[in-house]
Amino acid sequence: MAYTGILLRGDTYDAITADPPINREVVMAGEFLGATTIGGSIYYLNLAELVKIGTPDAQGNFTPGFKTSELPITYNGGYIQRYDTYMGVDGTYTWRYEPLANIEVASTTELKISGVSMNTPNLKFFSYKPTIDALSTTEITVSYTTGTKAVVYNATTSTQLGELTASGATLTFGAAQNSGDVIYVWTVDADDNKSLQVKGTIA
């Protein structure tokens, strides 16, 4: 007996890949047209890229304009695709070409941009910031995941209030601070690199 129809459904790319098409089913997965063979193999056609083969004119003629380098690279869980100003990853993440153009070295130890070298672990450290767990006029409790110590500073009075050498520890101020004072906290590593800071206001 011959089959005369096929199943058809559509959803976002992530939703379709999470619930893949069954045998003989055709799906619209975002900008992809997917089909599953009787044997269970799944194939996706990227319609946004395939249209670059050419757009028909009024007479039905095509103007070629397709390069194999424009096809997305697929891998388990998603795809990498080239766009005009960025590289798309799994339809979620983007790598902008312009900021990447001046990167000369990028490794686990060094990042070099336009002749300037930076220590990669230090750059990673810069992206961390501590958490103020509790703050009053007499003490502060701070948690942090990286760094050798946390520095506590009263921005209102331009006074360093002290340091904490353990995450989750409490610093008792030498003198009571005032309600409304703005308190900054940051961590430093063994080379005295400074992390992002967090701000709190004394109630």
C-alpha atoms as an extended CHARMM CRD file, in Angstrom:
* protein
*
       203  EXT
         1         1  MET       CA              0.0000000000        0.0000000000        0.0000000000  PROA      1               0.0000000000
         2         2  ALA       CA              1.3590000000        3.3890000000       -0.9690000000  PROA      2               0.0000000000
         3         3  TYR       CA              1.3700000000        6.2940000000        1.4510000000  PROA      3               0.0000000000
         4         4  THR       CA             -0.2280000000        9.4080000000        0.0210000000  PROA      4               0.0000000000
         5         5  GLY       CA              0.7090000000       12.0130000000        2.6590000000  PROA      5               0.0000000000
         6         6  ILE       CA              3.3050000000       13.0600000000        5.1860000000  PROA      6               0.0000000000
         7         7  LEU       CA              3.1680000000       14.6020000000        8.6170000000  PROA      7               0.0000000000
         8         8  LEU       CA              4.0860000000       18.2750000000        8.9430000000  PROA      8               0.0000000000
         9         9  ARG       CA              4.7560000000       20.4970000000       11.9490000000  PROA      9               0.0000000000
        10        10  GLY       CA              6.7570000000       23.6200000000       12.7410000000  PROA      10              0.0000000000
        11        11  ASP       CA              8.4020000000       25.2510000000       15.7410000000  PROA      11              0.0000000000
        12        12  THR       CA             11.6260000000       26.9500000000       16.7800000000  PROA      12              0.0000000000
        13        13  TYR       CA             14.9000000000       25.1920000000       16.0070000000  PROA      13              0.0000000000
        14        14  ASP       CA             15.5300000000       24.3600000000       19.6720000000  PROA      14              0.0000000000
        15        15  ALA       CA             12.0100000000       23.0020000000       20.1640000000  PROA      15              0.0000000000
        16        16  ILE       CA             12.2420000000       20.7680000000       17.0870000000  PROA      16              0.0000000000
        17        17  THR       CA             15.6930000000       19.3980000000       17.9630000000  PROA      17              0.0000000000
        18        18  ALA       CA             14.4100000000       18.6590000000       21.4680000000  PROA      18              0.0000000000
        19        19  ASP       CA             11.4930000000       16.7170000000       19.9400000000  PROA      19              0.0000000000
        20        20  PRO       CA             12.9540000000       15.5000000000       16.6200000000  PROA      20              0.0000000000
        21        21  PRO       CA             10.8180000000       14.4170000000       13.6520000000  PROA      21              0.0000000000
        22        22  ILE       CA              9.7290000000       10.7920000000       13.4140000000  PROA      22              0.0000000000
        23        23  ASN       CA             10.0880000000        8.5680000000       10.3200000000  PROA      23              0.0000000000
        24        24  ARG       CA              8.6720000000       10.1880000000        7.1690000000  PROA      24              0.0000000000
        25        25  GLU       CA              7.8980000000       13.4440000000        9.0100000000  PROA      25              0.0000000000
        26        26  VAL       CA              8.7510000000       16.8840000000        7.6140000000  PROA      26              0.0000000000
        27        27  VAL       CA              9.2900000000       19.8050000000        9.9900000000  PROA      27              0.0000000000
        28        28  MET       CA              9.9630000000       23.5210000000        9.8310000000  PROA      28              0.0000000000
        29        29  ALA       CA             12.6710000000       24.0870000000       12.4600000000  PROA      29              0.0000000000
        30        30  GLY       CA             13.1650000000       27.8210000000       12.5520000000  PROA      30              0.0000000000
        31        31  GLU       CA             14.8510000000       28.6130000000        9.2250000000  PROA      31              0.0000000000
        32        32  PHE       CA             15.4550000000       24.9200000000        8.5130000000  PROA      32              0.0000000000
        33        33  LEU       CA             13.3480000000       22.4210000000        6.6220000000  PROA      33              0.0000000000
        34        34  GLY       CA             13.9140000000       19.0010000000        8.1680000000  PROA      34              0.0000000000
        35        35  ALA       CA             12.9240000000       15.5550000000        6.9340000000  PROA      35              0.0000000000
        36        36  THR       CA             13.3280000000       12.0800000000        8.4270000000  PROA      36              0.0000000000
        37        37  THR       CA             13.8130000000        9.0310000000        6.2070000000  PROA      37              0.0000000000
        38        38  ILE       CA             12.0880000000        5.6980000000        6.7270000000  PROA      38              0.0000000000
        39        39  GLY       CA             15.3230000000        4.4940000000        8.3180000000  PROA      39              0.0000000000
        40        40  GLY       CA             15.2470000000        7.3100000000       10.8780000000  PROA      40              0.0000000000
        41        41  SER       CA             18.0050000000        9.5690000000        9.4760000000  PROA      41              0.0000000000
        42        42  ILE       CA             17.2830000000       13.2910000000        9.9190000000  PROA      42              0.0000000000
        43        43  TYR       CA             18.3340000000       15.8650000000        7.3110000000  PROA      43              0.0000000000
        44        44  TYR       CA             18.0010000000       19.6360000000        7.5620000000  PROA      44              0.0000000000
        45        45  LEU       CA             18.0010000000       22.1430000000        4.7140000000  PROA      45              0.0000000000
        46        46  ASN       CA             18.8330000000       25.7310000000        5.6220000000  PROA      46              0.0000000000
        47        47  LEU       CA             16.3270000000       27.6910000000        3.5680000000  PROA      47              0.0000000000
        48        48  ALA       CA             17.9080000000       31.0590000000        4.3850000000  PROA      48              0.0000000000
        49        49  GLU       CA             21.1650000000       29.8650000000        2.8310000000  PROA      49              0.0000000000
        50        50  LEU       CA             19.6970000000       27.8530000000       -0.0180000000  PROA      50              0.0000000000
        51        51  VAL       CA             17.8010000000       30.8970000000       -1.2620000000  PROA      51              0.0000000000
        52        52  LYS       CA             21.2280000000       32.3630000000       -2.0950000000  PROA      52              0.0000000000
        53        53  ILE       CA             21.4130000000       29.8890000000       -4.9580000000  PROA      53              0.0000000000
        54        54  GLY       CA             19.3160000000       32.4740000000       -6.7050000000  PROA      54              0.0000000000
        55        55  THR       CA             15.9950000000       34.2430000000       -6.6850000000  PROA      55              0.0000000000
        56        56  PRO       CA             13.7460000000       33.6480000000       -9.7070000000  PROA      56              0.0000000000
        57        57  ASP       CA             12.8770000000       36.6260000000      -11.8790000000  PROA      57              0.0000000000
        58        58  ALA       CA              9.5930000000       37.1190000000      -13.6980000000  PROA      58              0.0000000000
        59        59  GLN       CA             10.6610000000       34.5650000000      -16.3280000000  PROA      59              0.0000000000
        60        60  GLY       CA             11.6370000000       31.9820000000      -13.7120000000  PROA      60              0.0000000000
        61        61  ASN       CA             15.3930000000       32.3830000000      -14.2830000000  PROA      61              0.0000000000
        62        62  PHE       CA             17.8410000000       32.1920000000      -11.3600000000  PROA      62              0.0000000000
        63        63  THR       CA             20.8530000000       34.3780000000      -10.6680000000  PROA      63              0.0000000000
        64        64  PRO       CA             23.5400000000       32.2440000000       -8.9740000000  PROA      64              0.0000000000
        65        65  GLY       CA             24.8780000000       33.6120000000       -5.7220000000  PROA      65              0.0000000000
        66        66  PHE       CA             25.6480000000       30.6650000000       -3.4830000000  PROA      66              0.0000000000
        67        67  LYS       CA             28.9180000000       29.5430000000       -1.8890000000  PROA      67              0.0000000000
        68        68  THR       CA             29.4880000000       26.3480000000        0.0500000000  PROA      68              0.0000000000
        69        69  SER       CA             31.2930000000       28.4050000000        2.7080000000  PROA      69              0.0000000000
        70        70  GLU       CA             27.9370000000       29.9580000000        3.5730000000  PROA      70              0.0000000000
        71        71  LEU       CA             26.4650000000       26.6340000000        4.6660000000  PROA      71              0.0000000000
        72        72  PRO       CA             26.1890000000       26.2650000000        8.4380000000  PROA      72              0.0000000000
        73        73  ILE       CA             28.4510000000       23.8100000000       10.2310000000  PROA      73              0.0000000000
        74        74  THR       CA             26.2440000000       21.4390000000       12.2170000000  PROA      74              0.0000000000
        75        75  TYR       CA             27.2210000000       19.6220000000       15.3860000000  PROA      75              0.0000000000
        76        76  ASN       CA             25.4450000000       17.8530000000       18.2360000000  PROA      76              0.0000000000
        77        77  GLY       CA             23.0090000000       20.2820000000       19.8000000000  PROA      77              0.0000000000
        78        78  GLY       CA             23.0790000000       23.0660000000       17.2250000000  PROA      78              0.0000000000
        79        79  TYR       CA             24.8550000000       24.7900000000       14.3690000000  PROA      79              0.0000000000
        80        80  ILE       CA             27.3750000000       27.4930000000       13.5220000000  PROA      80              0.0000000000
        81        81  GLN       CA             26.3400000000       29.8770000000       10.7700000000  PROA      81              0.0000000000
        82        82  ARG       CA             27.9170000000       32.9160000000        9.1340000000  PROA      82              0.0000000000
        83        83  TYR       CA             25.9530000000       36.1700000000        8.9470000000  PROA      83              0.0000000000
        84        84  ASP       CA             26.9450000000       39.5700000000        7.5630000000  PROA      84              0.0000000000
        85        85  THR       CA             28.3430000000       41.0370000000       10.7910000000  PROA      85              0.0000000000
        86        86  TYR       CA             28.6060000000       38.0480000000       13.1170000000  PROA      86              0.0000000000
        87        87  MET       CA             28.8730000000       34.2930000000       13.4650000000  PROA      87              0.0000000000
        88        88  GLY       CA             25.7430000000       32.7010000000       14.9150000000  PROA      88              0.0000000000
        89        89  VAL       CA             26.0150000000       29.7420000000       17.2770000000  PROA      89              0.0000000000
        90        90  ASP       CA             22.9550000000       27.5530000000       17.8520000000  PROA      90              0.0000000000
        91        91  GLY       CA             20.6440000000       30.4820000000       17.1050000000  PROA      91              0.0000000000
        92        92  THR       CA             21.4630000000       31.9070000000       20.5610000000  PROA      92              0.0000000000
        93        93  TYR       CA             25.0340000000       33.2060000000       20.7110000000  PROA      93              0.0000000000
        94        94  THR       CA             26.7970000000       35.6710000000       18.4140000000  PROA      94              0.0000000000
        95        95  TRP       CA             30.4570000000       36.3330000000       17.6770000000  PROA      95              0.0000000000
        96        96  ARG       CA             30.8180000000       39.8460000000       16.2740000000  PROA      96              0.0000000000
        97        97  TYR       CA             33.4530000000       40.1290000000       13.5590000000  PROA      97              0.0000000000
        98        98  GLU       CA             34.4830000000       43.7450000000       14.2240000000  PROA      98              0.0000000000
        99        99  PRO       CA             35.6360000000       43.2850000000       17.8630000000  PROA      99              0.0000000000
       100       100  LEU       CA             37.4450000000       40.0770000000       16.9120000000  PROA      100             0.0000000000
       101       101  ALA       CA             39.3260000000       41.5820000000       13.9790000000  PROA      101             0.0000000000
       102       102  ASN       CA             42.1670000000       43.0130000000       16.0940000000  PROA      102             0.0000000000
       103       103  ILE       CA             42.7540000000       39.9420000000       18.2550000000  PROA      103             0.0000000000
       104       104  GLU       CA             46.2530000000       38.6560000000       17.4820000000  PROA      104             0.0000000000
       105       105  VAL       CA             46.5740000000       35.9850000000       20.1900000000  PROA      105             0.0000000000
       106       106  ALA       CA             43.8510000000       34.2970000000       22.2180000000  PROA      106             0.0000000000
       107       107  SER       CA             44.8820000000       31.4530000000       24.5040000000  PROA      107             0.0000000000
       108       108  THR       CA             44.3990000000       30.2420000000       28.0660000000  PROA      108             0.0000000000
       109       109  THR       CA             47.3810000000       32.3620000000       29.1280000000  PROA      109             0.0000000000
       110       110  GLU       CA             47.4060000000       35.4250000000       26.8610000000  PROA      110             0.0000000000
       111       111  LEU       CA             45.0590000000       37.7510000000       25.0300000000  PROA      111             0.0000000000
       112       112  LYS       CA             46.8010000000       40.1530000000       22.6410000000  PROA      112             0.0000000000
       113       113  ILE       CA             44.8460000000       42.9430000000       20.9290000000  PROA      113             0.0000000000
       114       114  SER       CA             46.5040000000       45.4850000000       18.6260000000  PROA      114             0.0000000000
       115       115  GLY       CA             49.9270000000       44.7920000000       20.1040000000  PROA      115             0.0000000000
       116       116  VAL       CA             48.8270000000       44.9330000000       23.7450000000  PROA      116             0.0000000000
       117       117  SER       CA             49.1650000000       41.6750000000       25.7030000000  PROA      117             0.0000000000
       118       118  MET       CA             46.9770000000       40.8440000000       28.6720000000  PROA      118             0.0000000000
       119       119  ASN       CA             47.0890000000       37.9360000000       31.0770000000  PROA      119             0.0000000000
       120       120  THR       CA             44.0420000000       35.7310000000       30.4270000000  PROA      120             0.0000000000
       121       121  PRO       CA             43.6060000000       34.5140000000       34.0290000000  PROA      121             0.0000000000
       122       122  ASN       CA             43.6980000000       38.1470000000       35.1800000000  PROA      122             0.0000000000
       123       123  LEU       CA             41.0320000000       39.0930000000       32.6340000000  PROA      123             0.0000000000
       124       124  LYS       CA             38.8660000000       36.2580000000       33.9050000000  PROA      124             0.0000000000
       125       125  PHE       CA             39.3610000000       37.4890000000       37.4580000000  PROA      125             0.0000000000
       126       126  PHE       CA             38.2470000000       40.9890000000       36.4640000000  PROA      126             0.0000000000
       127       127  SER       CA             34.8040000000       39.6030000000       35.5490000000  PROA      127             0.0000000000
       128       128  TYR       CA             34.0430000000       38.3470000000       39.0660000000  PROA      128             0.0000000000
       129       129  LYS       CA             32.4110000000       40.3510000000       41.8160000000  PROA      129             0.0000000000
       130       130  PRO       CA             31.6360000000       39.5390000000       45.4540000000  PROA      130             0.0000000000
       131       131  THR       CA             28.2510000000       39.4800000000       47.1640000000  PROA      131             0.0000000000
       132       132  ILE       CA             27.1680000000       41.5360000000       50.1620000000  PROA      132             0.0000000000
       133       133  ASP       CA             25.2330000000       39.0700000000       52.3380000000  PROA      133             0.0000000000
       134       134  ALA       CA             24.4540000000       41.4770000000       55.1710000000  PROA      134             0.0000000000
       135       135  LEU       CA             25.1680000000       45.1580000000       55.8520000000  PROA      135             0.0000000000
       136       136  SER       CA             24.4820000000       47.3660000000       58.8670000000  PROA      136             0.0000000000
       137       137  THR       CA             25.9960000000       50.4240000000       60.5120000000  PROA      137             0.0000000000
       138       138  THR       CA             28.3330000000       48.1940000000       62.5330000000  PROA      138             0.0000000000
       139       139  GLU       CA             29.2860000000       45.2490000000       60.2820000000  PROA      139             0.0000000000
       140       140  ILE       CA             29.2240000000       43.6350000000       56.8350000000  PROA      140             0.0000000000
       141       141  THR       CA             29.1930000000       40.0010000000       55.6910000000  PROA      141             0.0000000000
       142       142  VAL       CA             30.6860000000       39.2360000000       52.2710000000  PROA      142             0.0000000000
       143       143  SER       CA             30.8810000000       36.1120000000       50.0960000000  PROA      143             0.0000000000
       144       144  TYR       CA             33.1790000000       35.6320000000       47.1180000000  PROA      144             0.0000000000
       145       145  THR       CA             34.3510000000       32.7900000000       44.8750000000  PROA      145             0.0000000000
       146       146  THR       CA             37.7440000000       34.0550000000       43.7930000000  PROA      146             0.0000000000
       147       147  GLY       CA             40.5040000000       36.2580000000       45.1420000000  PROA      147             0.0000000000
       148       148  THR       CA             42.6550000000       36.2470000000       48.2660000000  PROA      148             0.0000000000
       149       149  LYS       CA             40.6500000000       38.8690000000       50.1620000000  PROA      149             0.0000000000
       150       150  ALA       CA             37.7280000000       41.2740000000       49.9530000000  PROA      150             0.0000000000
       151       151  VAL       CA             38.2240000000       45.0090000000       50.4570000000  PROA      151             0.0000000000
       152       152  VAL       CA             35.4520000000       47.0750000000       52.0730000000  PROA      152             0.0000000000
       153       153  TYR       CA             35.3110000000       50.8220000000       51.3510000000  PROA      153             0.0000000000
       154       154  ASN       CA             32.9230000000       53.5880000000       52.3860000000  PROA      154             0.0000000000
       155       155  ALA       CA             32.4750000000       55.7400000000       49.2870000000  PROA      155             0.0000000000
       156       156  THR       CA             30.5020000000       58.3940000000       51.1740000000  PROA      156             0.0000000000
       157       157  THR       CA             33.3270000000       59.1420000000       53.5970000000  PROA      157             0.0000000000
       158       158  SER       CA             36.2020000000       57.9720000000       51.3380000000  PROA      158             0.0000000000
       159       159  THR       CA             37.3640000000       55.5440000000       54.0130000000  PROA      159             0.0000000000
       160       160  GLN       CA             38.6450000000       51.9820000000       53.7350000000  PROA      160             0.0000000000
       161       161  LEU       CA             36.8460000000       50.0490000000       56.4570000000  PROA      161             0.0000000000
       162       162  GLY       CA             38.8920000000       46.8720000000       56.3610000000  PROA      162             0.0000000000
       163       163  GLU       CA             39.4690000000       43.5420000000       54.6160000000  PROA      163             0.0000000000
       164       164  LEU       CA             38.0370000000       40.0320000000       54.7860000000  PROA      164             0.0000000000
       165       165  THR       CA             40.2700000000       37.0380000000       54.1090000000  PROA      165             0.0000000000
       166       166  ALA       CA             37.5630000000       34.3540000000       54.0030000000  PROA      166             0.0000000000
       167       167  SER       CA             34.3410000000       34.0970000000       52.0250000000  PROA      167             0.0000000000
       168       168  GLY       CA             31.2520000000       34.3700000000       54.2070000000  PROA      168             0.0000000000
       169       169  ALA       CA             33.1720000000       36.1360000000       56.9840000000  PROA      169             0.0000000000
       170       170  THR       CA             31.8970000000       39.1940000000       58.8290000000  PROA      170             0.0000000000
       171       171  LEU       CA             33.8530000000       42.4250000000       59.2660000000  PROA      171             0.0000000000
       172       172  THR       CA             33.0030000000       44.5260000000       62.3160000000  PROA      172             0.0000000000
       173       173  PHE       CA             33.6860000000       48.2050000000       61.6750000000  PROA      173             0.0000000000
       174       174  GLY       CA             36.0820000000       50.0620000000       63.9730000000  PROA      174             0.0000000000
       175       175  ALA       CA             33.4660000000       52.7920000000       64.3320000000  PROA      175             0.0000000000
       176       176  ALA       CA             29.8020000000       52.7700000000       63.4760000000  PROA      176             0.0000000000
       177       177  GLN       CA             28.9540000000       54.0260000000       59.9960000000  PROA      177             0.0000000000
       178       178  ASN       CA             25.9570000000       56.1700000000       59.1000000000  PROA      178             0.0000000000
       179       179  SER       CA             22.6620000000       55.1260000000       57.5480000000  PROA      179             0.0000000000
       180       180  GLY       CA             22.6570000000       56.0740000000       53.8860000000  PROA      180             0.0000000000
       181       181  ASP       CA             26.4230000000       55.5950000000       53.4550000000  PROA      181             0.0000000000
       182       182  VAL       CA             27.3820000000       53.8520000000       50.2040000000  PROA      182             0.0000000000
       183       183  ILE       CA             29.6600000000       50.8500000000       50.6820000000  PROA      183             0.0000000000
       184       184  TYR       CA             31.7780000000       49.2840000000       47.9280000000  PROA      184             0.0000000000
       185       185  VAL       CA             33.2920000000       45.8020000000       48.0880000000  PROA      185             0.0000000000
       186       186  TRP       CA             35.7240000000       44.1710000000       45.6560000000  PROA      186             0.0000000000
       187       187  THR       CA             38.1930000000       41.3090000000       45.8000000000  PROA      187             0.0000000000
       188       188  VAL       CA             41.8850000000       41.2150000000       44.8810000000  PROA      188             0.0000000000
       189       189  ASP       CA             44.0940000000       38.3120000000       43.8400000000  PROA      189             0.0000000000
       190       190  ALA       CA             47.6950000000       37.5130000000       44.7370000000  PROA      190             0.0000000000
       191       191  ASP       CA             48.9270000000       40.0970000000       42.1920000000  PROA      191             0.0000000000
       192       192  ASP       CA             46.5400000000       42.7550000000       43.5620000000  PROA      192             0.0000000000
       193       193  ASN       CA             44.3420000000       42.6450000000       40.4790000000  PROA      193             0.0000000000
       194       194  LYS       CA             40.9680000000       44.1450000000       41.3040000000  PROA      194             0.0000000000
       195       195  SER       CA             37.6600000000       42.3880000000       40.5450000000  PROA      195             0.0000000000
       196       196  LEU       CA             34.3600000000       44.0370000000       39.6780000000  PROA      196             0.0000000000
       197       197  GLN       CA             32.9310000000       45.8000000000       42.6980000000  PROA      197             0.0000000000
       198       198  VAL       CA             29.5200000000       45.4920000000       44.3180000000  PROA      198             0.0000000000
       199       199  LYS       CA             27.7000000000       48.3970000000       45.9510000000  PROA      199             0.0000000000
       200       200  GLY       CA             25.4750000000       48.4730000000       49.0130000000  PROA      200             0.0000000000
       201       201  THR       CA             23.7500000000       51.2260000000       50.9770000000  PROA      201             0.0000000000
       202       202  ILE       CA             23.5030000000       51.0820000000       54.7570000000  PROA      202             0.0000000000
       203       203  ALA       CA             19.8450000000       51.0920000000       55.7780000000  PROA      203             0.0000000000
